[in-house]
Amino acid sequence: MNEKLQASDEYLGAFIDGELDAGERERALAALEADSQLAQRACELRRVKDLVRHAYADVRAPGGKRRPPWARAALAARAAVGGALIVAGVLLGWGLNDLTRHVSDGRQATVPTGNVVIHVSSGDIDSMRAALDQAERLASSTTDSPPRVEVLANSSGIDLFVRGASPFAERIERIRREHPNVVFLACGQTLDNLQRRNVKVVLLPDVKVVSSALDQVLLRLREGWRYSKA
């Protein structure tokens, strides 16, 4: 099958919804990795599916009975798994084969939560500011149980957390002090790469180091967190 020429929206939809068998899924992953336009189509289809699912979240089930919240959430989680992997692969800039090595089966994903991981991969000051704006907005939620928020930096975005380089060191300290539900995470792979180039990096206080941004994002996706790219 020539995936680039023949992958229909129905085929991509089946991939996103986890309805392909193992062999077809492998072929779809290979095609998506080789064809950026196809991957973009898949991302757009995923976005449309999210919008439709949100619009019909409260539609009554056959017989006039409204689906209970747990059932609606479970359906949403199942539909989100494949698309979340595509989005993570494309937006984070990693190959889809990397994703399949880290996620054994999409059915392991849990019911979605209100928690959010905010990803910063650019040293652009506006991107950094946007990430902190979003983190504060979420952390200031007036609900009984405010969401947990992780601000995760890798690549050139690591400057957000570097002492002497971060343009927002004081703001980060204030957020950390006022909002204990916000955690700041630095990518260990990025730090290792800098160390190999003899670049000395000292992180701001209380910034934690994770093994890699990829591992952390996939962990949170499996746990039902939302992913946001600053």
C-alpha positions as CSV (number, residue, x, y, z in Angstrom):
1,M,0.0,0.0,0.0
2,N,1.3,3.5,-0.9
3,E,0.4,5.3,2.4
4,K,1.3,8.7,1.0
5,L,-1.2,8.4,-1.9
6,Q,-3.9,6.2,-0.4
7,A,-4.2,7.0,3.3
8,S,-7.8,8.3,3.5
9,D,-9.3,10.3,6.3
10,E,-11.1,7.1,7.3
11,Y,-7.8,5.2,7.5
12,L,-6.2,8.0,9.6
13,G,-9.3,8.1,11.8
14,A,-9.0,4.4,12.5
15,F,-5.3,4.9,13.4
16,I,-6.1,7.8,15.8
17,D,-8.9,5.8,17.4
18,G,-6.7,2.8,17.9
19,E,-8.8,0.6,15.6
20,L,-6.0,-0.7,13.3
21,D,-4.5,-4.1,14.0
22,A,-0.8,-4.3,14.9
23,G,0.5,-4.7,11.3
24,E,-1.6,-1.9,9.9
25,R,-0.6,0.4,12.8
26,E,3.1,-0.3,12.1
27,R,2.6,0.6,8.4
28,A,0.7,3.8,9.4
29,L,3.5,4.8,11.8
30,A,6.1,4.3,9.1
31,A,4.1,6.3,6.6
32,L,3.6,9.2,9.1
33,E,7.2,9.3,9.9
34,A,8.2,9.4,6.2
35,D,5.6,11.9,5.1
36,S,5.3,15.2,7.0
37,Q,2.2,16.3,5.0
38,L,0.5,13.0,6.0
39,A,1.5,13.7,9.6
40,Q,0.0,17.2,9.4
41,R,-3.2,15.7,8.0
42,A,-3.4,13.3,10.9
43,C,-2.8,16.2,13.4
44,E,-5.6,18.2,11.8
45,L,-8.0,15.3,11.8
46,R,-7.2,14.7,15.5
47,R,-8.0,18.3,16.2
48,V,-11.3,18.0,14.4
49,K,-12.2,14.8,16.3
50,D,-11.5,16.6,19.6
51,L,-13.8,19.5,18.7
52,V,-16.6,17.1,17.6
53,R,-16.2,14.9,20.8
54,H,-16.3,18.0,22.9
55,A,-19.4,19.3,21.2
56,Y,-21.2,16.0,21.7
57,A,-19.9,15.2,25.2
58,D,-23.3,15.6,26.7
59,V,-25.4,14.0,24.0
60,R,-27.8,11.5,25.4
61,A,-27.2,7.8,24.8
62,P,-29.8,5.7,22.8
63,G,-33.0,5.4,24.8
64,G,-32.8,9.0,26.1
65,K,-30.4,8.3,28.9
66,R,-27.4,10.5,29.4
67,R,-24.1,8.7,29.5
68,P,-22.7,8.9,33.0
69,P,-19.6,11.1,33.4
70,W,-17.2,8.1,33.8
71,A,-18.5,6.6,30.5
72,R,-18.0,9.8,28.6
73,A,-14.5,10.2,30.0
74,A,-13.6,6.7,29.1
75,L,-14.7,7.2,25.5
76,A,-12.8,10.4,25.3
77,A,-9.6,8.7,26.7
78,R,-9.8,5.9,24.1
79,A,-10.3,8.3,21.2
80,A,-7.5,10.5,22.5
81,V,-4.7,7.9,22.7
82,G,-3.7,7.6,19.1
83,G,-4.0,11.3,18.3
84,A,-2.1,12.3,21.4
85,L,0.9,10.2,20.2
86,I,0.7,11.8,16.8
87,V,0.5,15.3,18.3
88,A,3.4,14.6,20.7
89,G,5.6,13.3,17.9
90,V,4.9,16.2,15.5
91,L,4.8,19.1,18.0
92,L,7.8,17.9,20.0
93,G,9.8,17.2,16.9
94,W,10.6,13.5,17.7
95,G,10.2,10.6,15.4
96,L,7.1,8.4,15.7
97,N,9.3,5.4,16.1
98,D,10.5,6.9,19.3
99,L,7.0,7.1,20.5
100,T,6.2,3.4,19.8
101,R,9.3,2.4,21.7
102,H,8.0,4.2,24.8
103,V,4.3,3.3,24.6
104,S,3.4,-0.4,24.5
105,D,-0.4,-0.1,24.1
106,G,-2.6,3.0,23.9
107,R,-5.3,1.2,25.9
108,Q,-3.2,1.8,29.0
109,A,-4.2,5.5,29.0
110,T,-6.3,6.6,31.9
111,V,-9.4,8.8,32.1
112,P,-8.4,12.4,31.2
113,T,-7.6,14.7,34.1
114,G,-7.5,18.5,34.4
115,N,-3.7,18.4,34.8
116,V,-1.5,20.1,32.2
117,V,2.1,19.8,31.1
118,I,3.3,23.0,29.4
119,H,6.2,22.4,27.0
120,V,8.8,25.1,26.3
121,S,11.4,24.2,23.6
122,S,12.2,27.7,22.3
123,G,14.4,30.4,23.8
124,D,12.0,33.0,22.4
125,I,11.1,35.3,25.3
126,D,7.4,35.5,24.2
127,S,7.1,31.7,24.3
128,M,8.6,31.6,27.8
129,R,6.2,34.3,28.9
130,A,3.3,32.6,27.4
131,A,4.2,29.4,29.3
132,L,4.3,31.1,32.6
133,D,1.1,33.1,31.9
134,Q,-0.7,29.8,31.2
135,A,0.8,28.1,34.3
136,E,-0.3,31.0,36.6
137,R,-3.7,31.1,35.0
138,L,-4.3,27.4,35.5
139,A,-2.7,27.4,39.0
140,S,-5.0,30.2,40.1
141,S,-8.2,28.2,39.3
142,T,-10.9,28.7,41.9
143,T,-12.1,25.1,41.7
144,D,-12.0,23.0,44.8
145,S,-9.1,21.0,43.3
146,P,-6.8,23.2,41.2
147,P,-5.0,21.2,38.4
148,R,-1.4,20.2,38.7
149,V,0.8,22.0,36.3
150,E,4.2,21.1,35.0
151,V,6.3,23.6,33.0
152,L,8.8,21.4,31.1
153,A,11.7,22.9,29.2
154,N,14.1,21.4,26.7
155,S,16.3,22.4,23.8
156,S,16.9,26.2,23.7
157,G,13.9,26.5,26.0
158,I,16.1,25.3,28.9
159,D,17.3,29.0,29.2
160,L,14.0,29.6,31.1
161,F,15.5,27.7,34.0
162,V,19.2,28.7,33.8
163,R,20.6,30.9,36.5
164,G,22.0,34.1,35.0
165,A,20.2,33.4,31.6
166,S,16.5,33.2,32.5
167,P,14.6,36.5,31.9
168,F,12.0,35.3,34.4
169,A,13.9,34.1,37.4
170,E,12.1,36.3,39.9
171,R,8.7,35.4,38.4
172,I,9.5,31.7,38.6
173,E,10.4,32.0,42.2
174,R,7.2,33.9,42.9
175,I,5.1,31.3,41.1
176,R,6.9,28.5,43.0
177,R,6.2,30.2,46.3
178,E,2.5,31.1,45.6
179,H,1.4,28.0,43.7
180,P,2.7,24.7,45.1
181,N,0.7,22.9,42.4
182,V,3.1,24.2,39.7
183,V,6.4,22.3,39.2
184,F,9.3,23.3,36.9
185,L,11.1,20.5,35.0
186,A,14.3,20.6,33.0
187,C,15.1,17.9,30.4
188,G,18.0,15.8,31.4
189,Q,19.0,15.0,27.8
190,T,19.3,18.7,27.0
191,L,21.5,19.2,30.1
192,D,23.7,16.2,29.1
193,N,24.1,17.6,25.6
194,L,25.3,20.9,27.0
195,Q,27.7,19.2,29.4
196,R,29.2,17.2,26.5
197,R,29.9,20.6,24.8
198,N,31.5,21.8,28.0
199,V,28.7,24.3,28.7
200,K,28.2,24.7,32.5
201,V,24.6,25.1,33.5
202,V,23.3,26.0,36.9
203,L,19.5,25.7,37.3
204,L,17.3,28.0,39.3
205,P,16.4,26.7,42.8
206,D,13.8,23.9,42.9
207,V,13.8,23.2,39.2
208,K,13.7,19.4,39.0
209,V,15.5,17.3,36.3
210,V,13.7,14.5,34.4
211,S,15.3,11.9,32.2
212,S,14.0,13.5,29.0
213,A,11.2,15.7,27.8
214,L,9.9,12.9,25.6
215,D,9.6,10.5,28.5
216,Q,7.9,13.0,30.7
217,V,5.3,14.1,28.1
218,L,4.4,10.4,27.3
219,L,4.2,9.6,31.0
220,R,1.7,12.4,31.5
221,L,-0.3,11.6,28.4
222,R,-0.7,8.0,29.6
223,E,-1.9,9.4,32.9
224,G,-4.6,11.6,31.2
225,W,-2.8,14.9,31.4
226,R,-3.3,17.6,28.7
227,Y,-0.3,18.7,26.6
228,S,0.2,22.3,25.7
229,K,3.0,23.7,23.5
230,A,4.1,27.3,24.5
